[in-house]
Amino acid sequence: MDARQIMNVYLIQSTDCLKPYAIQNAIVVARDRNTAIKKFSKELRHNPYGSQSYRPTWFSCRKINTNKPKMLIQYGGDTWQFDEVKYEQE
């Protein structure tokens, strides 16, 4: 087996607006989804502003295809998630 592992990029986002200083979004590079969630869960537990925990109903986790051009933007204010920028075809 090749010593180099293929890594993937995962976007983990809260499914609702959270209180100030709560971790609500993360971009995690990991071998697989379970490892990404495990790393994210550890960060939630060690948040210096207040311990959090991971629940699938509280956070979504999606793999970002790095072989396809894409832009994700998070706006300020009442928004809390990254949205994919979609362009209209001319």
DOGU-660211 format. One record per residue: residue number from 1; residue in three letters; x negated, y, z of N, C-alpha, C in turn. Coordinates in steps of 0.1 Angstrom, whole numbers, m for minus. Layout:
+-----+--------+-------+-------+-------+-------+-------+-------+-------+-------+-------+
: num : residu :  n.xx :  n.yy :  n.zz : ca.xx : ca.yy : ca.zz :  c.xx :  c.yy :  c.zz :
+-----+--------+-------+-------+-------+-------+-------+-------+-------+-------+-------+
: NUM :    ALA :     X :     Y :     Z :     X :     Y :     Z :     X :     Y :     Z :
...
+-----+--------+-------+-------+-------+-------+-------+-------+-------+-------+-------+
***
This chain:
+-----+--------+-------+-------+-------+-------+-------+-------+-------+-------+-------+
: num : residu :  n.xx :  n.yy :  n.zz : ca.xx : ca.yy : ca.zz :  c.xx :  c.yy :  c.zz :
+-----+--------+-------+-------+-------+-------+-------+-------+-------+-------+-------+
:   1 :    MET :    m8 :   m12 :     0 :     0 :     0 :     0 :    m9 :    12 :     0 :
:   2 :    ASP :    m5 :    23 :    m8 :   m12 :    35 :    m9 :   m12 :    42 :     5 :
:   3 :    ALA :   m23 :    47 :    10 :   m24 :    54 :    22 :   m17 :    67 :    22 :
:   4 :    ARG :   m15 :    73 :    10 :    m8 :    86 :     9 :     7 :    83 :     9 :
:   5 :    GLN :    14 :    89 :    18 :    28 :    87 :    18 :    35 :    99 :    11 :
:   6 :    ILE :    45 :    95 :     3 :    53 :   106 :    m3 :    62 :   113 :     7 :
:   7 :    MET :    60 :   126 :     8 :    68 :   134 :    17 :    80 :   141 :    10 :
:   8 :    ASN :    90 :   143 :    18 :   102 :   149 :    13 :   105 :   162 :    21 :
:   9 :    VAL :   113 :   171 :    15 :   117 :   183 :    22 :   132 :   182 :    25 :
:  10 :    TYR :   135 :   185 :    38 :   149 :   184 :    43 :   153 :   197 :    49 :
:  11 :    LEU :   165 :   202 :    46 :   171 :   214 :    51 :   181 :   209 :    61 :
:  12 :    ILE :   179 :   213 :    74 :   188 :   210 :    85 :   194 :   223 :    89 :
:  13 :    GLN :   208 :   223 :    90 :   215 :   236 :    93 :   226 :   233 :   103 :
:  14 :    SER :   229 :   243 :   111 :   240 :   241 :   120 :   253 :   242 :   112 :
:  15 :    THR :   263 :   236 :   117 :   276 :   236 :   110 :   285 :   248 :   115 :
:  16 :    ASP :   280 :   255 :   125 :   287 :   266 :   131 :   277 :   277 :   136 :
:  17 :    CYS :   282 :   289 :   137 :   274 :   300 :   143 :   270 :   297 :   157 :
:  18 :    LEU :   257 :   298 :   161 :   253 :   295 :   174 :   250 :   307 :   182 :
:  19 :    LYS :   248 :   305 :   195 :   245 :   316 :   204 :   231 :   321 :   201 :
:  20 :    PRO :   228 :   334 :   206 :   214 :   339 :   203 :   203 :   330 :   208 :
:  21 :    TYR :   193 :   329 :   201 :   181 :   322 :   204 :   182 :   307 :   203 :
:  22 :    ALA :   194 :   302 :   199 :   196 :   288 :   196 :   189 :   285 :   182 :
:  23 :    ILE :   183 :   273 :   181 :   178 :   269 :   168 :   190 :   265 :   160 :
:  24 :    GLN :   191 :   271 :   148 :   202 :   268 :   140 :   199 :   262 :   126 :
:  25 :    ASN :   187 :   265 :   121 :   182 :   260 :   108 :   168 :   256 :   108 :
:  26 :    ALA :   164 :   246 :   100 :   150 :   242 :    99 :   148 :   236 :    86 :
:  27 :    ILE :   136 :   238 :    81 :   131 :   231 :    69 :   120 :   221 :    74 :
:  28 :    VAL :   122 :   208 :    72 :   113 :   198 :    78 :   108 :   190 :    66 :
:  29 :    VAL :    95 :   188 :    67 :    88 :   179 :    57 :    85 :   166 :    64 :
:  30 :    ALA :    91 :   155 :    59 :    89 :   142 :    65 :    91 :   131 :    54 :
:  31 :    ARG :    87 :   119 :    58 :    88 :   107 :    49 :   102 :   104 :    45 :
:  32 :    ASP :   112 :   105 :    55 :   125 :   101 :    53 :   135 :   110 :    62 :
:  33 :    ARG :   148 :   108 :    59 :   158 :   116 :    66 :   157 :   113 :    81 :
:  34 :    ASN :   156 :   101 :    85 :   156 :    98 :   100 :   144 :   104 :   107 :
:  35 :    THR :   133 :   104 :   100 :   121 :   110 :   107 :   123 :   125 :   108 :
:  36 :    ALA :   129 :   131 :    97 :   132 :   146 :    98 :   141 :   149 :   109 :
:  37 :    ILE :   151 :   142 :   111 :   161 :   144 :   122 :   154 :   142 :   135 :
:  38 :    LYS :   146 :   132 :   136 :   139 :   129 :   149 :   130 :   141 :   153 :
:  39 :    LYS :   122 :   146 :   143 :   114 :   158 :   145 :   122 :   170 :   149 :
:  40 :    PHE :   133 :   172 :   142 :   142 :   184 :   145 :   148 :   182 :   159 :
:  41 :    SER :   152 :   170 :   163 :   158 :   168 :   176 :   148 :   171 :   187 :
:  42 :    LYS :   135 :   167 :   185 :   125 :   170 :   195 :   123 :   185 :   197 :
:  43 :    GLU :   124 :   193 :   186 :   123 :   207 :   187 :   135 :   213 :   194 :
:  44 :    LEU :   146 :   208 :   192 :   158 :   213 :   199 :   157 :   211 :   214 :
:  45 :    ARG :   152 :   199 :   218 :   151 :   196 :   232 :   140 :   205 :   239 :
:  46 :    HIS :   130 :   210 :   231 :   119 :   218 :   237 :   121 :   233 :   234 :
:  47 :    ASN :   133 :   237 :   229 :   135 :   251 :   227 :   133 :   259 :   240 :
:  48 :    PRO :   123 :   268 :   240 :   120 :   275 :   253 :   132 :   284 :   257 :
:  49 :    TYR :   141 :   287 :   248 :   153 :   296 :   252 :   165 :   288 :   257 :
:  50 :    GLY :   164 :   275 :   257 :   175 :   267 :   261 :   176 :   254 :   254 :
:  51 :    SER :   177 :   243 :   261 :   177 :   230 :   256 :   189 :   227 :   247 :
:  52 :    GLN :   187 :   221 :   236 :   198 :   218 :   227 :   197 :   203 :   223 :
:  53 :    SER :   207 :   198 :   217 :   206 :   184 :   212 :   212 :   183 :   198 :
:  54 :    TYR :   208 :   172 :   191 :   213 :   170 :   178 :   225 :   161 :   178 :
:  55 :    ARG :   235 :   165 :   171 :   247 :   157 :   168 :   250 :   159 :   153 :
:  56 :    PRO :   254 :   148 :   146 :   257 :   149 :   132 :   268 :   158 :   129 :
:  57 :    THR :   277 :   160 :   138 :   288 :   170 :   136 :   284 :   184 :   138 :
:  58 :    TRP :   273 :   186 :   145 :   268 :   200 :   148 :   258 :   205 :   138 :
:  59 :    PHE :   251 :   195 :   131 :   241 :   199 :   121 :   242 :   190 :   108 :
:  60 :    SER :   240 :   197 :    97 :   239 :   189 :    84 :   225 :   188 :    81 :
:  61 :    CYS :   222 :   177 :    73 :   208 :   174 :    69 :   208 :   170 :    54 :
:  62 :    ARG :   202 :   178 :    46 :   202 :   174 :    32 :   188 :   175 :    26 :
:  63 :    LYS :   185 :   165 :    18 :   172 :   164 :    11 :   172 :   174 :     0 :
:  64 :    ILE :   161 :   182 :    m1 :   159 :   192 :   m12 :   151 :   185 :   m23 :
:  65 :    ASN :   157 :   185 :   m35 :   150 :   180 :   m47 :   139 :   190 :   m51 :
:  66 :    THR :   127 :   187 :   m49 :   116 :   196 :   m52 :   112 :   195 :   m67 :
:  67 :    ASN :   118 :   186 :   m74 :   115 :   184 :   m88 :   124 :   192 :   m97 :
:  68 :    LYS :   134 :   199 :   m91 :   144 :   208 :   m98 :   143 :   222 :   m92 :
:  69 :    PRO :   142 :   232 :  m101 :   141 :   246 :   m96 :   154 :   249 :   m88 :
:  70 :    LYS :   151 :   256 :   m77 :   162 :   259 :   m68 :   158 :   270 :   m59 :
:  71 :    MET :   168 :   278 :   m55 :   165 :   289 :   m45 :   176 :   288 :   m35 :
:  72 :    LEU :   172 :   288 :   m22 :   182 :   289 :   m11 :   179 :   302 :    m3 :
:  73 :    ILE :   190 :   309 :     0 :   189 :   322 :     6 :   198 :   322 :    19 :
:  74 :    GLN :   192 :   328 :    29 :   200 :   330 :    41 :   202 :   345 :    43 :
:  75 :    TYR :   215 :   349 :    44 :   218 :   363 :    46 :   219 :   366 :    60 :
:  76 :    GLY :   217 :   379 :    64 :   219 :   383 :    78 :   233 :   385 :    82 :
:  77 :    GLY :   235 :   390 :    94 :   249 :   393 :    98 :   255 :   380 :   104 :
:  78 :    ASP :   268 :   378 :   100 :   275 :   367 :   105 :   272 :   353 :    98 :
:  79 :    THR :   264 :   354 :    88 :   261 :   341 :    81 :   250 :   334 :    89 :
:  80 :    TRP :   250 :   321 :    89 :   240 :   313 :    96 :   234 :   302 :    88 :
:  81 :    GLN :   238 :   300 :    75 :   233 :   289 :    67 :   227 :   295 :    55 :
:  82 :    PHE :   218 :   287 :    49 :   212 :   289 :    36 :   223 :   286 :    26 :
:  83 :    ASP :   224 :   294 :    15 :   233 :   291 :     4 :   224 :   290 :    m8 :
:  84 :    GLU :   228 :   280 :   m17 :   220 :   278 :   m29 :   225 :   289 :   m39 :
:  85 :    VAL :   215 :   296 :   m45 :   218 :   306 :   m55 :   222 :   299 :   m68 :
:  86 :    LYS :   233 :   302 :   m73 :   238 :   296 :   m86 :   239 :   307 :   m96 :
:  87 :    TYR :   234 :   305 :  m107 :   234 :   315 :  m118 :   244 :   310 :  m129 :
:  88 :    GLU :   252 :   320 :  m134 :   262 :   318 :  m144 :   254 :   316 :  m157 :
:  89 :    GLN :   259 :   307 :  m165 :   253 :   305 :  m179 :   258 :   316 :  m188 :
:  90 :    GLU :   249 :   321 :  m196 :   253 :   332 :  m205 :   257 :   326 :  m218 :
+-----+--------+-------+-------+-------+-------+-------+-------+-------+-------+-------+
***
